[in-house]
């Protein structure tokens, strides 16, 4: 339970206890009990006052047009503001708010995403750090203009125009919240192949580590409260963290990881993806020293939500989805969370290839799967990318080493995080096999050295089978 929630619960218990004592007292003891109750209420108010944070930052990333949960996100902001009326709130979006694979987003030019930005910006200062999927629907310059028009501040230090050589957005922004000033610095991945093909010729992406080493200290110079937003991924962040001042909040993204880590006084978090979780960071100041208390809570679709945004989403879905989008492609007997759906898809590939080990990057997958009939639209939101499956034979020791690097969760020790986010499933006899048949997608199959090193085996394409086909076959009702 979060510390402040525990205080509230204890306060409520004390309130109830005091009232119960009063109601049970005799007339002669009423004055004594009223004095006792007044004292208790004074202590409760004092504890609540001391416990109140100086500010609350709500951090998300890798949202990817998660329309089902967007109204609940806005509703969460409303709830936090109502529960903390004297506490300033800041909203941090660490890249990849948009998703080309979402058919509705593509057909409506991100209308819902932009409506979500407007709803958030009306409630609290909101900052977007550019990610590689921000260009999924627009050119980079168009994206910046459209998002700024919603009231959201856009930052990115290392995403530059090839034509002008200048950044598309400022590297940092100063945000006043209450009596405090927060400086937010942002940068993104330079992996050009992860940006939409059509916009790549317009981009000049600087190496994020080199950029941070050269610019981060200057951008944060004199900052009262520093925040860093990185959409560069864990491998880059490891090299940048030593340059971040103690007391800073460092929000990472791009890998779809979720965890919290204390990096020598820097609070380092990854927020997950698809709005399955929201990271709530409470700022506490002690003798001028900043400390961020973190909790990561599930964002429940049925929770309190913004009715106006919810209605706008429903209208957009009604007008944009075709009969083909609504076509049933499979059936589930239970709902799957996003991690469960990803493991199901990877296992489907393993079975389709008759392999001992299946290993696929987690960013191939997005949302979970609902129970019952599954539409083509919902399926594409789960399995984002398609492509042929590739197989190879590797040693059992290599396979088991790969497995140890896979299936990272929030509790995976930081020292064991290598920067990849891989989903893996295995056959029953995997543990003692001397050789292993491995299956993966073309992202790894065509570039195996990135995962397996210089001595990587040659992968061959599995004839007639793609990832989506393997998963759809597994989703067909068993007769």
Helices and strands as residue ranges (DSSP letters): H 3-24, G 27-29, H 30-51, E 55-60, H 67-83, E 88-93, H 103-107, H 111-123, E 125-129, G 132-135, H 140-149, E 153-155, E 159-161, E 172-177, E 180-188, G 192-194, G 197-202, E 203-205, H 208-220, E 225-231, H 234-241, E 249-252, E 258-263, E 266-271, E 277-286, E 289-298, H 307-320, H 323-326, E 328-332, H 338-353, E 357-361, G 362-364, E 372-375, H 376-382, E 388-395, H 396-404, G 414-416, E 422-426, G 430-432, E 435-441, H 442-445, H 449-452, E 460-466, H 467-475
